[in-house]
Amino acid sequence: MTEIIQVVTTTSSKDEAHAIASALVTRHLAACVQVFGPISSIYRWQGNLESSQEWTCAIKTRRSRYQAVEDAIRALHSYEVPEILAFSVVDGNQNYLDWVAAQVVASNDS
């Protein structure tokens, strides 16, 4: 297990996804954010079956910065209840993992 995690969120537009991605990287909360889509999402919301087009952000960061990443996403996101899920990175290219760690300001550096 590494200190690196991937956080995933979805947005209602490409522009919103890019705004979140840019903010996270600019603030040194993420080393990289990949934006992909559109994707089709089907879900139940407030008792109704919904379908929408969304964009996904795959955010690479340190585990210690998760709360700051979540706070930033919530502040920038248009959804009442945004998807924000964190996944542990079990292993990976050590050079890449080191690069991610170097790009993300440690919580005690902020």
N, CA, C and O atoms as CSV, one atom per row, in Angstrom:
chain,resi,resn,atom,element,x,y,z
A,1,MET,N,N,0.861,-1.188,0.000
A,1,MET,CA,C,0.000,0.000,0.000
A,1,MET,C,C,0.897,1.237,0.000
A,1,MET,O,O,1.932,1.276,0.665
A,2,THR,N,N,0.479,2.230,-0.752
A,2,THR,CA,C,1.250,3.465,-0.841
A,2,THR,C,C,0.488,4.591,-0.157
A,2,THR,O,O,-0.647,4.407,0.281
A,3,GLU,N,N,1.113,5.745,-0.068
A,3,GLU,CA,C,0.433,6.926,0.471
A,3,GLU,C,C,-0.425,7.608,-0.583
A,3,GLU,O,O,-1.143,8.563,-0.283
A,4,ILE,N,N,-0.353,7.121,-1.815
A,4,ILE,CA,C,-1.081,7.733,-2.926
A,4,ILE,C,C,-2.482,7.131,-3.020
A,4,ILE,O,O,-2.668,5.924,-2.867
A,5,ILE,N,N,-3.462,8.000,-3.276
A,5,ILE,CA,C,-4.834,7.558,-3.509
A,5,ILE,C,C,-5.330,8.181,-4.808
A,5,ILE,O,O,-4.764,9.152,-5.311
A,6,GLN,N,N,-6.393,7.601,-5.331
A,6,GLN,CA,C,-7.095,8.199,-6.464
A,6,GLN,C,C,-8.496,8.538,-5.987
A,6,GLN,O,O,-9.207,7.686,-5.454
A,7,VAL,N,N,-8.882,9.779,-6.182
A,7,VAL,CA,C,-10.213,10.245,-5.811
A,7,VAL,C,C,-10.995,10.441,-7.100
A,7,VAL,O,O,-10.477,10.978,-8.080
A,8,VAL,N,N,-12.241,10.002,-7.088
A,8,VAL,CA,C,-13.084,10.105,-8.276
A,8,VAL,C,C,-14.307,10.949,-7.952
A,8,VAL,O,O,-14.929,10.800,-6.900
A,9,THR,N,N,-14.637,11.844,-8.885
A,9,THR,CA,C,-15.883,12.590,-8.813
A,9,THR,C,C,-16.441,12.696,-10.216
A,9,THR,O,O,-15.704,12.584,-11.196
A,10,THR,N,N,-17.747,12.914,-10.315
A,10,THR,CA,C,-18.380,13.147,-11.607
A,10,THR,C,C,-19.042,14.513,-11.587
A,10,THR,O,O,-19.464,14.996,-10.537
A,11,THR,N,N,-19.130,15.128,-12.755
A,11,THR,CA,C,-19.719,16.456,-12.880
A,11,THR,C,C,-20.745,16.459,-14.005
A,11,THR,O,O,-20.809,15.536,-14.817
A,12,SER,N,N,-21.536,17.507,-14.030
A,12,SER,CA,C,-22.581,17.612,-15.049
A,12,SER,C,C,-22.081,18.205,-16.361
A,12,SER,O,O,-22.794,18.169,-17.364
A,13,SER,N,N,-20.860,18.754,-16.370
A,13,SER,CA,C,-20.358,19.352,-17.599
A,13,SER,C,C,-18.836,19.224,-17.685
A,13,SER,O,O,-18.142,19.081,-16.679
A,14,LYS,N,N,-18.355,19.281,-18.902
A,14,LYS,CA,C,-16.912,19.249,-19.144
A,14,LYS,C,C,-16.254,20.475,-18.518
A,14,LYS,O,O,-15.170,20.372,-17.945
A,15,ASP,N,N,-16.905,21.635,-18.623
A,15,ASP,CA,C,-16.343,22.855,-18.047
A,15,ASP,C,C,-16.188,22.754,-16.536
A,15,ASP,O,O,-15.173,23.176,-15.982
A,16,GLU,N,N,-17.200,22.191,-15.867
A,16,GLU,CA,C,-17.110,22.033,-14.414
A,16,GLU,C,C,-15.990,21.062,-14.048
A,16,GLU,O,O,-15.248,21.305,-13.096
A,17,ALA,N,N,-15.865,19.979,-14.786
A,17,ALA,CA,C,-14.790,19.014,-14.534
A,17,ALA,C,C,-13.427,19.676,-14.686
A,17,ALA,O,O,-12.535,19.468,-13.864
A,18,HIS,N,N,-13.270,20.469,-15.732
A,18,HIS,CA,C,-11.990,21.156,-15.949
A,18,HIS,C,C,-11.730,22.212,-14.880
A,18,HIS,O,O,-10.582,22.409,-14.482
A,19,ALA,N,N,-12.751,22.882,-14.416
A,19,ALA,CA,C,-12.573,23.877,-13.344
A,19,ALA,C,C,-12.098,23.203,-12.060
A,19,ALA,O,O,-11.189,23.703,-11.396
A,20,ILE,N,N,-12.702,22.082,-11.711
A,20,ILE,CA,C,-12.286,21.334,-10.516
A,20,ILE,C,C,-10.858,20.827,-10.687
A,20,ILE,O,O,-10.036,20.960,-9.781
A,21,ALA,N,N,-10.564,20.247,-11.851
A,21,ALA,CA,C,-9.222,19.719,-12.116
A,21,ALA,C,C,-8.172,20.818,-11.999
A,21,ALA,O,O,-7.148,20.642,-11.338
A,22,SER,N,N,-8.428,21.939,-12.636
A,22,SER,CA,C,-7.463,23.047,-12.607
A,22,SER,C,C,-7.253,23.576,-11.198
A,22,SER,O,O,-6.122,23.855,-10.800
A,23,ALA,N,N,-8.327,23.716,-10.446
A,23,ALA,CA,C,-8.216,24.222,-9.070
A,23,ALA,C,C,-7.384,23.272,-8.210
A,23,ALA,O,O,-6.525,23.720,-7.451
A,24,LEU,N,N,-7.624,21.989,-8.318
A,24,LEU,CA,C,-6.902,21.018,-7.489
A,24,LEU,C,C,-5.410,21.003,-7.821
A,24,LEU,O,O,-4.575,20.955,-6.917
A,25,VAL,N,N,-5.075,21.042,-9.091
A,25,VAL,CA,C,-3.660,21.020,-9.480
A,25,VAL,C,C,-2.992,22.355,-9.133
A,25,VAL,O,O,-1.863,22.368,-8.641
A,26,THR,N,N,-3.671,23.464,-9.381
A,26,THR,CA,C,-3.114,24.784,-9.058
A,26,THR,C,C,-2.826,24.926,-7.571
A,26,THR,O,O,-1.819,25.516,-7.181
A,27,ARG,N,N,-3.713,24.382,-6.744
A,27,ARG,CA,C,-3.549,24.460,-5.282
A,27,ARG,C,C,-2.611,23.393,-4.728
A,27,ARG,O,O,-2.463,23.284,-3.511
A,28,HIS,N,N,-1.983,22.612,-5.581
A,28,HIS,CA,C,-1.080,21.527,-5.179
A,28,HIS,C,C,-1.791,20.480,-4.320
A,28,HIS,O,O,-1.168,19.841,-3.471
A,29,LEU,N,N,-3.089,20.307,-4.540
A,29,LEU,CA,C,-3.843,19.252,-3.862
A,29,LEU,C,C,-3.854,17.977,-4.679
A,29,LEU,O,O,-4.156,16.906,-4.152
A,30,ALA,N,N,-3.532,18.073,-5.945
A,30,ALA,CA,C,-3.461,16.916,-6.832
A,30,ALA,C,C,-2.274,17.082,-7.763
A,30,ALA,O,O,-1.929,18.193,-8.167
A,31,ALA,N,N,-1.659,15.959,-8.095
A,31,ALA,CA,C,-0.558,15.984,-9.062
A,31,ALA,C,C,-1.101,16.000,-10.481
A,31,ALA,O,O,-0.524,16.617,-11.375
A,32,CYS,N,N,-2.208,15.319,-10.671
A,32,CYS,CA,C,-2.785,15.141,-11.991
A,32,CYS,C,C,-4.269,14.854,-11.823
A,32,CYS,O,O,-4.674,14.162,-10.889
A,33,VAL,N,N,-5.071,15.385,-12.727
A,33,VAL,CA,C,-6.495,15.045,-12.773
A,33,VAL,C,C,-6.819,14.723,-14.220
A,33,VAL,O,O,-6.652,15.560,-15.108
A,34,GLN,N,N,-7.274,13.525,-14.445
A,34,GLN,CA,C,-7.699,13.128,-15.779
A,34,GLN,C,C,-9.205,13.327,-15.868
A,34,GLN,O,O,-9.958,12.896,-14.995
A,35,VAL,N,N,-9.627,13.988,-16.938
A,35,VAL,CA,C,-11.042,14.239,-17.177
A,35,VAL,C,C,-11.444,13.402,-18.379
A,35,VAL,O,O,-10.833,13.491,-19.444
A,36,PHE,N,N,-12.479,12.586,-18.199
A,36,PHE,CA,C,-12.956,11.821,-19.345
A,36,PHE,C,C,-14.468,11.787,-19.359
A,36,PHE,O,O,-15.131,11.894,-18.327
A,37,GLY,N,N,-14.980,11.637,-20.538
A,37,GLY,CA,C,-16.413,11.624,-20.744
A,37,GLY,C,C,-16.717,12.142,-22.130
A,37,GLY,O,O,-15.801,12.429,-22.900
A,38,PRO,N,N,-17.942,12.261,-22.448
A,38,PRO,CA,C,-19.051,12.046,-21.524
A,38,PRO,C,C,-19.309,10.563,-21.264
A,38,PRO,O,O,-19.010,9.699,-22.087
A,39,ILE,N,N,-19.866,10.311,-20.107
A,39,ILE,CA,C,-20.329,8.982,-19.723
A,39,ILE,C,C,-21.829,9.071,-19.468
A,39,ILE,O,O,-22.361,10.155,-19.228
A,40,SER,N,N,-22.497,7.941,-19.521
A,40,SER,CA,C,-23.924,7.891,-19.198
A,40,SER,C,C,-24.083,7.338,-17.795
A,40,SER,O,O,-23.540,6.282,-17.472
A,41,SER,N,N,-24.822,8.044,-16.969
A,41,SER,CA,C,-25.089,7.597,-15.603
A,41,SER,C,C,-26.588,7.398,-15.430
A,41,SER,O,O,-27.397,8.229,-15.843
A,42,ILE,N,N,-26.933,6.285,-14.814
A,42,ILE,CA,C,-28.324,5.989,-14.479
A,42,ILE,C,C,-28.366,5.770,-12.980
A,42,ILE,O,O,-27.592,4.975,-12.446
A,43,TYR,N,N,-29.256,6.461,-12.300
A,43,TYR,CA,C,-29.284,6.436,-10.835
A,43,TYR,C,C,-30.668,6.822,-10.354
A,43,TYR,O,O,-31.494,7.332,-11.110
A,44,ARG,N,N,-30.898,6.567,-9.084
A,44,ARG,CA,C,-32.152,6.982,-8.462
A,44,ARG,C,C,-31.865,8.220,-7.631
A,44,ARG,O,O,-30.950,8.222,-6.807
A,45,TRP,N,N,-32.648,9.279,-7.846
A,45,TRP,CA,C,-32.488,10.517,-7.099
A,45,TRP,C,C,-33.860,11.008,-6.673
A,45,TRP,O,O,-34.747,11.222,-7.499
A,46,GLN,N,N,-34.016,11.183,-5.371
A,46,GLN,CA,C,-35.271,11.663,-4.780
A,46,GLN,C,C,-36.465,10.850,-5.277
A,46,GLN,O,O,-37.517,11.393,-5.615
A,47,GLY,N,N,-36.267,9.527,-5.310
A,47,GLY,CA,C,-37.334,8.605,-5.661
A,47,GLY,C,C,-37.577,8.408,-7.146
A,47,GLY,O,O,-38.427,7.603,-7.528
A,48,ASN,N,N,-36.860,9.112,-7.980
A,48,ASN,CA,C,-37.048,9.002,-9.426
A,48,ASN,C,C,-35.839,8.363,-10.092
A,48,ASN,O,O,-34.700,8.582,-9.680
A,49,LEU,N,N,-36.097,7.577,-11.118
A,49,LEU,CA,C,-35.025,7.015,-11.927
A,49,LEU,C,C,-34.541,8.109,-12.877
A,49,LEU,O,O,-35.327,8.666,-13.644
A,50,GLU,N,N,-33.255,8.410,-12.822
A,50,GLU,CA,C,-32.674,9.493,-13.611
A,50,GLU,C,C,-31.609,8.940,-14.549
A,50,GLU,O,O,-31.036,7.877,-14.310
A,51,SER,N,N,-31.364,9.666,-15.596
A,51,SER,CA,C,-30.299,9.357,-16.534
A,51,SER,C,C,-29.669,10.677,-16.952
A,51,SER,O,O,-30.377,11.630,-17.280
A,52,SER,N,N,-28.346,10.736,-16.943
A,52,SER,CA,C,-27.694,11.980,-17.331
A,52,SER,C,C,-26.334,11.704,-17.941
A,52,SER,O,O,-25.753,10.629,-17.787
A,53,GLN,N,N,-25.855,12.714,-18.638
A,53,GLN,CA,C,-24.522,12.690,-19.201
A,53,GLN,C,C,-23.600,13.379,-18.197
A,53,GLN,O,O,-23.911,14.467,-17.714
A,54,GLU,N,N,-22.467,12.749,-17.880
A,54,GLU,CA,C,-21.542,13.309,-16.900
A,54,GLU,C,C,-20.111,13.170,-17.395
A,54,GLU,O,O,-19.832,12.466,-18.365
A,55,TRP,N,N,-19.214,13.858,-16.703
A,55,TRP,CA,C,-17.778,13.761,-16.938
A,55,TRP,C,C,-17.138,13.298,-15.638
A,55,TRP,O,O,-17.570,13.687,-14.552
A,56,THR,N,N,-16.117,12.475,-15.749
A,56,THR,CA,C,-15.431,11.913,-14.586
A,56,THR,C,C,-14.072,12.574,-14.416
A,56,THR,O,O,-13.347,12.802,-15.384
A,57,CYS,N,N,-13.742,12.877,-13.161
A,57,CYS,CA,C,-12.411,13.357,-12.789
A,57,CYS,C,C,-11.734,12.264,-11.979
A,57,CYS,O,O,-12.270,11.816,-10.965
A,58,ALA,N,N,-10.557,11.833,-12.421
A,58,ALA,CA,C,-9.737,10.874,-11.684
A,58,ALA,C,C,-8.547,11.658,-11.126
A,58,ALA,O,O,-7.666,12.090,-11.869
A,59,ILE,N,N,-8.543,11.830,-9.813
A,59,ILE,CA,C,-7.638,12.749,-9.125
A,59,ILE,C,C,-6.548,11.956,-8.405
A,59,ILE,O,O,-6.852,11.089,-7.585
A,60,LYS,N,N,-5.279,12.247,-8.705
A,60,LYS,CA,C,-4.161,11.582,-8.034
A,60,LYS,C,C,-3.633,12.492,-6.947
A,60,LYS,O,O,-3.262,13.635,-7.215
A,61,THR,N,N,-3.594,11.988,-5.706
A,61,THR,CA,C,-3.175,12.811,-4.577
A,61,THR,C,C,-2.603,11.935,-3.472
A,61,THR,O,O,-2.533,10.712,-3.600
A,62,ARG,N,N,-2.198,12.577,-2.391
A,62,ARG,CA,C,-1.734,11.868,-1.188
A,62,ARG,C,C,-2.931,11.582,-0.281
A,62,ARG,O,O,-3.885,12.359,-0.235
A,63,ARG,N,N,-2.871,10.482,0.426
A,63,ARG,CA,C,-3.921,10.131,1.393
A,63,ARG,C,C,-4.106,11.252,2.426
A,63,ARG,O,O,-5.232,11.541,2.831
A,64,SER,N,N,-3.018,11.871,2.846
A,64,SER,CA,C,-3.087,12.920,3.874
A,64,SER,C,C,-3.814,14.174,3.384
A,64,SER,O,O,-4.195,15.014,4.199
A,65,ARG,N,N,-4.013,14.317,2.081
A,65,ARG,CA,C,-4.673,15.503,1.526
A,65,ARG,C,C,-6.125,15.242,1.151
A,65,ARG,O,O,-6.786,16.112,0.582
A,66,TYR,N,N,-6.631,14.041,1.469
A,66,TYR,CA,C,-7.996,13.702,1.074
A,66,TYR,C,C,-9.012,14.751,1.530
A,66,TYR,O,O,-9.813,15.212,0.716
A,67,GLN,N,N,-9.000,15.137,2.794
A,67,GLN,CA,C,-10.025,16.059,3.292
A,67,GLN,C,C,-9.975,17.401,2.577
A,67,GLN,O,O,-11.017,17.985,2.281
A,68,ALA,N,N,-8.771,17.894,2.297
A,68,ALA,CA,C,-8.636,19.154,1.562
A,68,ALA,C,C,-9.160,19.010,0.137
A,68,ALA,O,O,-9.776,19.934,-0.393
A,69,VAL,N,N,-8.921,17.862,-0.484
A,69,VAL,CA,C,-9.449,17.603,-1.830
A,69,VAL,C,C,-10.977,17.559,-1.784
A,69,VAL,O,O,-11.642,18.185,-2.610
A,70,GLU,N,N,-11.527,16.828,-0.832
A,70,GLU,CA,C,-12.988,16.757,-0.704
A,70,GLU,C,C,-13.582,18.153,-0.476
A,70,GLU,O,O,-14.574,18.516,-1.109
A,71,ASP,N,N,-12.985,18.923,0.415
A,71,ASP,CA,C,-13.488,20.273,0.701
A,71,ASP,C,C,-13.478,21.139,-0.558
A,71,ASP,O,O,-14.430,21.875,-0.816
A,72,ALA,N,N,-12.400,21.052,-1.342
A,72,ALA,CA,C,-12.304,21.844,-2.572
A,72,ALA,C,C,-13.353,21.405,-3.591
A,72,ALA,O,O,-13.991,22.241,-4.230
A,73,ILE,N,N,-13.529,20.105,-3.739
A,73,ILE,CA,C,-14.549,19.608,-4.669
A,73,ILE,C,C,-15.925,20.097,-4.249
A,73,ILE,O,O,-16.683,20.607,-5.074
A,74,ARG,N,N,-16.251,19.946,-2.979
A,74,ARG,CA,C,-17.570,20.388,-2.493
A,74,ARG,C,C,-17.799,21.879,-2.754
A,74,ARG,O,O,-18.906,22.282,-3.110
A,75,ALA,N,N,-16.766,22.691,-2.579
A,75,ALA,CA,C,-16.898,24.139,-2.778
A,75,ALA,C,C,-17.115,24.497,-4.248
A,75,ALA,O,O,-17.762,25.499,-4.552
A,76,LEU,N,N,-16.586,23.697,-5.149
A,76,LEU,CA,C,-16.649,24.001,-6.576
A,76,LEU,C,C,-17.753,23.256,-7.323
A,76,LEU,O,O,-18.074,23.598,-8.462
A,77,HIS,N,N,-18.327,22.253,-6.693
A,77,HIS,CA,C,-19.256,21.342,-7.363
A,77,HIS,C,C,-20.677,21.881,-7.365
A,77,HIS,O,O,-21.108,22.528,-6.410
A,78,SER,N,N,-21.397,21.611,-8.442
A,78,SER,CA,C,-22.783,22.082,-8.556
A,78,SER,C,C,-23.800,21.103,-7.969
A,78,SER,O,O,-24.947,21.483,-7.733
A,79,TYR,N,N,-23.408,19.861,-7.730
A,79,TYR,CA,C,-24.352,18.865,-7.218
A,79,TYR,C,C,-24.610,19.062,-5.726
A,79,TYR,O,O,-23.717,19.448,-4.972
A,80,GLU,N,N,-25.827,18.794,-5.325
A,80,GLU,CA,C,-26.180,18.822,-3.906
A,80,GLU,C,C,-25.418,17.743,-3.143
A,80,GLU,O,O,-24.950,17.974,-2.028
A,81,VAL,N,N,-25.297,16.564,-3.751
A,81,VAL,CA,C,-24.579,15.437,-3.151
A,81,VAL,C,C,-23.610,14.879,-4.201
A,81,VAL,O,O,-23.938,13.916,-4.894
A,82,PRO,N,N,-22.431,15.472,-4.319
A,82,PRO,CA,C,-21.500,14.984,-5.342
A,82,PRO,C,C,-20.891,13.634,-4.963
A,82,PRO,O,O,-20.650,13.343,-3.791
A,83,GLU,N,N,-20.655,12.836,-5.977
A,83,GLU,CA,C,-19.886,11.607,-5.788
A,83,GLU,C,C,-18.449,12.020,-5.500
A,83,GLU,O,O,-17.833,12.734,-6.291
A,84,ILE,N,N,-17.921,11.572,-4.373
A,84,ILE,CA,C,-16.506,11.769,-4.052
A,84,ILE,C,C,-16.063,10.470,-3.388
A,84,ILE,O,O,-16.406,10.203,-2.237
A,85,LEU,N,N,-15.300,9.669,-4.121
A,85,LEU,CA,C,-14.849,8.375,-3.635
A,85,LEU,C,C,-13.334,8.296,-3.720
A,85,LEU,O,O,-12.744,8.718,-4.715
A,86,ALA,N,N,-12.700,7.760,-2.683
A,86,ALA,CA,C,-11.250,7.603,-2.663
A,86,ALA,C,C,-10.890,6.122,-2.714
A,86,ALA,O,O,-11.503,5.290,-2.046
A,87,PHE,N,N,-9.887,5.819,-3.519
A,87,PHE,CA,C,-9.417,4.446,-3.681
A,87,PHE,C,C,-7.934,4.382,-3.349
A,87,PHE,O,O,-7.148,5.210,-3.810
A,88,SER,N,N,-7.562,3.401,-2.554
A,88,SER,CA,C,-6.148,3.200,-2.228
A,88,SER,C,C,-5.401,2.691,-3.442
A,88,SER,O,O,-5.909,1.864,-4.200
A,89,VAL,N,N,-4.191,3.191,-3.618
A,89,VAL,CA,C,-3.297,2.668,-4.642
A,89,VAL,C,C,-2.442,1.620,-3.948
A,89,VAL,O,O,-1.629,1.949,-3.084
A,90,VAL,N,N,-2.620,0.384,-4.317
A,90,VAL,CA,C,-1.927,-0.721,-3.665
A,90,VAL,C,C,-0.457,-0.756,-4.070
A,90,VAL,O,O,0.419,-0.997,-3.239
A,91,ASP,N,N,-0.197,-0.516,-5.336
A,91,ASP,CA,C,1.163,-0.541,-5.846
A,91,ASP,C,C,1.172,0.177,-7.186
A,91,ASP,O,O,0.114,0.459,-7.749
A,92,GLY,N,N,2.338,0.468,-7.689
A,92,GLY,CA,C,2.437,1.136,-8.980
A,92,GLY,C,C,3.878,1.441,-9.325
A,92,GLY,O,O,4.799,1.107,-8.580
A,93,ASN,N,N,4.057,2.079,-10.463
A,93,ASN,CA,C,5.371,2.513,-10.903
A,93,ASN,C,C,5.928,3.466,-9.850
A,93,ASN,O,O,5.390,4.555,-9.653
A,94,GLN,N,N,6.995,3.066,-9.178
A,94,GLN,CA,C,7.516,3.858,-8.066
A,94,GLN,C,C,7.919,5.261,-8.493
A,94,GLN,O,O,7.743,6.212,-7.731
A,95,ASN,N,N,8.454,5.404,-9.690
A,95,ASN,CA,C,8.817,6.742,-10.176
A,95,ASN,C,C,7.576,7.628,-10.289
A,95,ASN,O,O,7.619,8.809,-9.943
A,96,TYR,N,N,6.473,7.057,-10.772
A,96,TYR,CA,C,5.221,7.822,-10.886
A,96,TYR,C,C,4.683,8.167,-9.496
A,96,TYR,O,O,4.275,9.304,-9.257
A,97,LEU,N,N,4.680,7.208,-8.590
A,97,LEU,CA,C,4.190,7.449,-7.230
A,97,LEU,C,C,5.017,8.533,-6.541
A,97,LEU,O,O,4.469,9.383,-5.840
A,98,ASP,N,N,6.332,8.504,-6.741
A,98,ASP,CA,C,7.206,9.536,-6.167
A,98,ASP,C,C,6.885,10.903,-6.766
A,98,ASP,O,O,6.883,11.909,-6.058
A,99,TRP,N,N,6.613,10.937,-8.073
A,99,TRP,CA,C,6.266,12.196,-8.736
A,99,TRP,C,C,4.972,12.762,-8.169
A,99,TRP,O,O,4.884,13.957,-7.885
A,100,VAL,N,N,3.953,11.895,-8.003
A,100,VAL,CA,C,2.682,12.355,-7.431
A,100,VAL,C,C,2.935,12.953,-6.049
A,100,VAL,O,O,2.478,14.057,-5.756
A,101,ALA,N,N,3.656,12.233,-5.207
A,101,ALA,CA,C,3.927,12.709,-3.845
A,101,ALA,C,C,4.657,14.049,-3.866
A,101,ALA,O,O,4.381,14.916,-3.037
A,102,ALA,N,N,5.581,14.224,-4.802
A,102,ALA,CA,C,6.347,15.471,-4.877
A,102,ALA,C,C,5.491,16.654,-5.346
A,102,ALA,O,O,5.765,17.798,-4.984
A,103,GLN,N,N,4.470,16.384,-6.139
A,103,GLN,CA,C,3.623,17.472,-6.670
A,103,GLN,C,C,2.582,17.957,-5.687
A,103,GLN,O,O,2.124,19.096,-5.780
A,104,VAL,N,N,2.202,17.111,-4.746
A,104,VAL,CA,C,1.130,17.430,-3.810
A,104,VAL,C,C,1.744,17.947,-2.520
A,104,VAL,O,O,2.542,17.259,-1.883
A,105,VAL,N,N,1.370,19.155,-2.140
A,105,VAL,CA,C,1.888,19.756,-0.911
A,105,VAL,C,C,1.398,18.935,0.276
A,105,VAL,O,O,0.198,18.697,0.418
A,106,ALA,N,N,2.319,18.505,1.122
A,106,ALA,CA,C,1.940,17.747,2.320
A,106,ALA,C,C,1.093,18.615,3.222
A,106,ALA,O,O,1.241,19.837,3.237
A,107,SER,N,N,0.203,17.986,3.979
A,107,SER,CA,C,-0.736,18.736,4.828
A,107,SER,C,C,-0.016,19.640,5.826
A,107,SER,O,O,-0.551,20.684,6.199
A,108,ASN,N,N,1.173,19.265,6.261
A,108,ASN,CA,C,1.892,20.123,7.205
A,108,ASN,C,C,2.659,21.247,6.510
A,108,ASN,O,O,3.266,22.087,7.175
A,109,ASP,N,N,2.634,21.266,5.149
A,109,ASP,CA,C,3.283,22.326,4.383
A,109,ASP,C,C,2.307,23.422,3.993
A,109,ASP,O,O,2.726,24.468,3.498
A,110,SER,N,N,1.009,23.204,4.205
A,110,SER,CA,C,0.019,24.174,3.715
A,110,SER,C,C,-0.251,25.266,4.704
A,110,SER,O,O,-1.060,26.155,4.436
